[in-house]
Amino acid sequence: MVMGSLGQETDLLVIGAGPGGYVAALRAADLGREVILVEERDLLGGVCLIEGCIPSKALIHAVEVAHLARESERLGVIGGGVTIDIDKLRRHKQQTVRALTSGVRSLLDNRNVEVVRGRARFTGPGEVRLEGADVASIRFRHAIIATGSHGARLPFGDDLPLWGSREALELPEVPKSLLVIGGGYIGLELGFVYAGLGSKVTVVEMLPQLLTGADPDLAAVVARRAAKRFDDVLLEARVEKVTKTKTGFSVTIAHGGETKRRTFGQVLVAVGRTPNTGDLGLDAAGITLDEHGRIPVDEACRTSVPGIFAIGDVTPGPMLAHRASRQAKVAAEVIAGHPAAFDNVAIPGVVFTEPELSWVGITEQEAREQDLAVRVGRFPLSALGRARAMGSTEGMVKVIADAESGLVLGVGIVGPHASDLISEGALAIEMGATLEDLAVTIHPHPTLSEALMEAAEVALGSVVHLARRPT
């Protein structure tokens, strides 16, 4: 363990260089603050950039390009056999990550942000000690904790070479068979990747629905595609035991009242994420965690300790990179004396499966559970000209609005480019748009974005591109 002997002082210390931490450092530097950014890794960008969001999308895109090429004969495009060169795909992913991490480093250098590699632990409310760094300690006026999260573990298997998302994204091999434990967004995204690369994929999910949190009618579209691409999908199932064999893993699965033993070449654990709040010396700083191991903060991202802020996955709320980046700007601006608050009401969620699924605001299921009076408009992609032209008609756009005022409360999309289209729904909710605002906004034709306008018209009862129901 390397420890320095020198101490430093700074106006703002940022701990963690992910999409929350490095954005906070950049924004604070732009506002005239002296900033030191501490990061354990050699590369900057955090889990999202190095071993999460970005590399997974590089793999997902390649797999879907190959799948589309294989399926293109129905569109009249005839080509030869399509294969994927794993070595080239791995290099593409690595080059993508290197380019972006280098970009982060350049931005920080451009702002004169000092980057210190090491692990920080609080020794009090105004100082941290560092391990693995040339600097022994840093005293600060303000600090932002942005240490992110890590993959949750199962209550067994610590001594087994099971994959988490990090190992899976390294593409060490393409196993003949892959068990994915967890039917959330990470499990399904990686399941689609490895199915596209040739693995026989089985997904085990404890709950009765894949992608819990999304509306069932939207998740069902992805589930139908998963049933076609995967070898098996087991809902309301539980993995009870995993043992290593000479050729892979023997797994005991409880499902449908029976317990069966099956063998797989590899096992991927994707059962959620846990905030990185342990071993930071938070007790010494005077910070108390909630029952989920997260740091409570107010709208300004302040903790209960003056001068210490927290953002991203270590705070209550969705564990999403874009939430962390928004909180980062709020915290930096508050520290610099500017009026700012994390008062956003719309945080989009996206699942990069095939087809993509996205939602923002309240879901229809949540509205029903809360006994809210809402109007819901659904428009199927099968009735949309652009989707027909693309040959991608499976999916829909849904808008949920207050029954009396027409205020847009939520939007859900499942279909091609849902990740891009959901931003219009987020903007509508943030600006307080109504169904009529969406319906009378002229959308270019023929585009996928028209589906949101059409869904608003369905909710208003004025849609013209669907058959009228008998009265």
N, C-alpha and C positions, 0 to 999 in steps of 0.2 A: 504494500500500500504506500503510494507516494503522497507526501504532504509537504507543502511549501512552508516557508518560514516568514514570509512577508504578509503584512496586512494592508488592505486597501479600504477606501471609503468612496461612496457614490451617493448620488441623489436618489437613483432608482436602481434596484436590483431586480432582475427578472429571472426566475428559476424555471427553466424548461424552454426549449427552442422549437416547440411545435407550432401549429397554426394559430394558437393563442399567444404563446410567448414571444415568438419573433415578430408578430404583428404589433404586439404591445410595445416592444423595444423600438421598432421603426416609428410608430406613431408618437411615442414619447420623445424620441430624438428630434422628430420634425417640429415638436412643440418646445424645443429648447432645453430638454432635460438631459443631464448627464446619465448615461445608462451603461450598466454592466449586465451582460446576459450569461448565465451559467447553464451549461448543458453537459450531461454525462457522455453523450455519444460523440463519436468522431464527426459524424455527419449532422447537419442541421435540417430541421423540418419536422422532427417528431415522428411518431408512429404513422400518422396519416400519410406523410410524404414518403417515408422510407420503407415501411412494411405494412401499409394499409390501403387507404383510399387510392393513391396514385398507382402503385404497382398492380393492384387488383383490377383497376380500370384498363390498364395496358393489356393485361391478359384477357379480360372480358371482351374487349374490342376485337382482339385478334381471333378469338374463338367464334365470335358472332359473325365476323367477316367470312370465316371459313364456312360456317353453317349456312349463311346466306348464299354463298357461292354454290354450295352443294344443292340448295333448294331452288336455285335460280332457273332451273329448266322449266318450271311452271310459268315463268315470265317470258319464256322464249330465249333465254340465254343458255347456250350450250357450251360447256367447257370440258376440259379433261378432269381427271381425278384430282381432288384437292387434298393436300396433306399439310401438316404443320411441322415445321422444323423446330424442335424444342430448343436446340442450342441457339438458333437465331432469335426465337421468341424470348428466351431468357436474356440475351444480350440487349434486345430492344427494351425490355423492362428495366434492366440495369442502367442503360444509357438515359432513359427517361428520368429515372431517379437522380442520377448524377447531375444531369443538366439542371434540374430544379433545385437540388440542394446547393449547387454552385451558385445558382441565381440568388438564393436566400443569403448566402455568404457575401455576395457582391453588394446586395442591398444594405446589409448591415455595415459593411466596410464604407459604403458610400455615405452613411449617416454617422460614421465615427463611433459606432456602438462597439464597445470592447467585449469580445467573446472569450470566456474562460471555460476550459474543459475541466469538468470535475463534478463531484457530488456535493451538494449543499445540504447542511443540516443547521437548523436554528439552535443557537445557544442562548437566545433571549429575544425580546421583541424588536431588537435593532441590530442584530448581528447573526451571521452564519459562519460556520467553520466549513472548510472544503477538504475533501479527500480526492486524491488523484490529480491534484492541481499544483501549479507552481505558487499559487497564492494560498496562504494559510487561512485567512479570514477576510470577510468583507463586512464593514459597517455601512448601514444605509439609513436614509431618511424614510424612504418608501420601498416596499417590496411587492411584487406580484408573483403569486404562486401559480404556475401553469405547467404542472408536471404530468398531466394527462392520465391515462389509464392503461391497464393491461388485461389480457384475456383471462376470464374467470376459469378456475380449475374445477375439476370434478373431485368428489371426496375419495377418489381412488386413482391409481395410475400415475402417481408422482414419479415413480421409478421406471415407468414405461416410456419408450420413445414415441409417444403419441404426437401428432401434429397439432399445433395451434395455427392461427391464421398466418403468423410470421413464417413458420416452417413451410406451410403449403404454398405461400407466395414465392418462396425461393425456388420452386420447381425442381426439387431434388430428384424426382422421378415421376413417372405416370403409372401408378399402381394399377394392376388389372382390376382390382375391386377396392372401393373406398367407402368406408362408413363415415357419415357426417352426423355427429351428435349435436342436434340443435337445428330447428327449422326457422331461425330468424334470418335477418338479412345477410349476415356474414356467412352462415352455413349454406344458404341457397346460392349466393353469388359464387362462392368457391365450388359448390356442387356443380353448377352449370359450367364453370371453367373446366373442371376435371372430366365431366361427362363429355364435353366438347373435345377434350384431348384424348378420349378413348377409354377412360375408366368406367367400370360399371359402378354407379353410385347408388348407395342406399342412404336415405335420410331418416333419422329417428327423432321425433318431436314428442315431448311429454303432453302438450296441450292438444285440443281437438282441431286446431287450425294452424296452418303455416302462416308465418308473418303476423303473429299476434300483435295487435295494435292498429293494423290496417283494417278497413271495413271488409267483412267477409266476402261481399260480392266482388270487390277489387282483388283480394287475395286469391279468390277462386280461379281467376284467369291465369295467374302465375302457377297455381297448383295444377291446373290442367296441363300446362306446358311442362311442368316438372314431371308429371306422371308419364309423359311421352319421352322425355329425355333421360330420366333416371331409371335405374333397375327396379327400385322399390321406394315407396314413401310410407312410413309407419307412423300414424298419428296416435296420440294417447298411448305412447309406448315409452319404455324406460330401459336404459342400459344398466344392468345390475353388476356386471363383472367383465373385466377385460384382462386377458392373459396373453403373454407373448409366446408365439410358436416359432418354429424354425423358418417358416415361410411367410409369417405375418402375425395375425392376431386372432384369438378365439374370443368371441364376444357373446355374453348371455343377455338376451333381450326379452323383457316381459311385454307382451302385447296380446290384446284380445283374450285375456284370461289364461293365456298359456305362456310358458317360459321356454324359449328355444335357444340353442347354441348355434352360432353361425361364424364362419371364418371370413376374414377380409385381409387384403394385402396391406392396408393402412387404415388408420383411424384418425379423423380430424375432429377435434373438440371445439365447438363454436356455441358456447352456452352463455354468451354475454361478456361484459367487461367490468372490471373493478377499478375504482379510482386509486391513483398512486399517491396516497396520503400517509402511508406507513413509512417509518424510518426517516422522517423529515425533521424530527425534533419539534413537532408542532406544540407539544406540551410545554416545552421550554419557552416557546413564543407566546404561550397563553391562549392558543387556539383550541377550541373543543369541537370535535366532529359530531355529526348527527348519527342516527342509528344505522345508516348505510355507509358510514365511513367517509362522508363528504363534508366539505367546509361550507357552513351557512354563510351567505352574503346578502347584502341589501341590493337595491337597484343600481347603486353606484359601484357594485362589485367589492365593497368594503367588507372585511371580516369584522369580528367583534374587537379586534386589536387595532388601535389607531395606527395608520400608516401601512398596514398590511392588507393587500387585496388578493383575491383569488378568482380565477377564470377557468372556463372549460370543463373538462370531465371531472375535475376534483370538486365541482360545485353541483348542487341539485339542478336537475334538468336533463334534457336529451343530450347524450354523449355524441355530439356532432361537431365537426371541424368548423362549420360556418357559424355555429353559435359561439364557439370559442373566439373566433376572429372578431365578431361583433362586440363581445364582452371586452376583448383586448383593447379596442379603440375607446370604449367607454372608460375603462380603468385608467388608461393613459391620459385621457382628456380631463378626468376628474383630478388626477394627480397634478396636472399642469394648471389647475385652477379654472378649467372651462366647465360650463354647465353641461352635464351629460348624464344619461341614465339608460340602463338596459330595460326599456319599457316596451320592447317589441312584443306584439301579440301573435305573430305568425313566424313559426320556425319550420321550414319545409323538411320533410323526411323523404328520402329517396332510396329505393332498392334497385340496384343495377342488375336485375335478372333479365330474362328474355320471356315476355316483354318486360320493360321497365315499369315500376310502380312508384307513384309519388302521392303525397298528400300533405295538406297544410291546414292549420286551423282545426276546428272541431270535426270529428268524424260523425257519420250518420249514427253509428252505434252509440257513441258517447252522447249525442243529442237525445236519443231515445232513452238511454239510462238516466239522463238528467231531467227527463220529462219536459224537454224544451219543445215548444211549438215551432216546427220548421217546415219549410217547403224544400223538396228535393227534386232536382232536375237531372235526369240521366240521358246522355246521348251516346248511342253505340257507334263505334268506328265503322261498323258495317254500312252505315248510312252516310258516311263522309267520303266525298269524292277523292281527296288526296290519299286517304287510307286505301281505298279501292285501287287506285292507280299504283300504289306501292305493293299491293298484294298483302297488306298487313291490316286485316279487319277485325282481329280479335282484341277486344278491349273496349273501354268507354271513358267518358269524362263525366264527372258528377259534381254538382254544385249544391251546397247546403246553405240555406238562407233563413233568416228569421221570418216566420209566417206572416207577421203583420207588417213589418217595415221593409222587408225584402233585403235587409242588410246581409251581405255575404259573410257567412260564419266559417265555411270550410269548402275545400275543393279537393277532389280525389281524381287521379288519372292513372289508368293502366293501359299501356300501349307503347308504340315506338316514340322515342324522344320525350317520354314523360318527365325525365329529369330536367329538361330544358323548359318544357311547357308550364311546369308548376310555378315558376316565378311570377307569371301573370296572376295566378291565384293568390300568391303571397302579397303582391302589391295591392290587389283588390281589398284584401282584408286589412292591411296596414292603413290604407287611405280611407277606409270606411265606405267602400263602393257598395252599390246595391245591385240586385239582379238586372234592373233596367240599365244601369251603367254598363254592365257587361253586354247586354243584349243590343244596345244601340251603338256600341263602339264598333266601327267598321273594321273587320278582320280581313286580311288579304285572302283571295281565293285563287286557286285551291291550296289550302294549307291545313295542317293538323290543328293549328291554333283556333280554327273556326269552331272546333268541337266545344270549346268553353262557351262561346257565344250561343251555340245551339242548345247546350245544356241549360243556360240561363233562360232561353226562350221556352224550353220544356217546363221549367219551374213556374214561369209566368203564364203558361197556357197558350203561348203564341207561336209555337214552333211550326214551321211549314214543311220541313224536310223529314217528317215522320208521319205515318198514317194516323189519322184522327181516330180516337177510340169511340165506339158507339155510345151515345148518351141515353 
